[in-house]
Amino acid sequence: MYSLTAQVEYSNNLNIRYGEGDNNYTYEEIYFNTGIILNRPDDRFEALFSLKLSDPPEIGLKEEGIREFLLGFYNKNLSIELGDFYQTWGRGLILNQTDYKHLDFNTSATGLR
């Protein structure tokens, strides 16, 4: 029997940053992160998006639009992810993909796996 019920989790996060310097340098950044996860007894679907607007940024490159996204489907036989994903290879000695938000440095891989 196939079940149509699911446990739904969602989250939203909004960060707005503004600063002024002594040398007439001002910056403003807006980060918006949102996600939804549908858990069912046999499988799971998740959609996560991160939007960034910066003009100019506090640190790093100027970015506008979708910064990161991930669409994923998981069950016991299949796992598919499309978007930006993070993974540690070889206990982090070979490759450690992570997002260092305080440094504005992202080492994620974008693609399908």
Protein Blocks (a to p, Z undefined) as FASTA:
>chain_A
ZZfbdcddddddddddddddfkopacdddddddddddddfkbccddddddddddddfbdc
ddedjfbdcdddddfkbccdedjddddehhhlmpccdddfknopafbdcddZZ
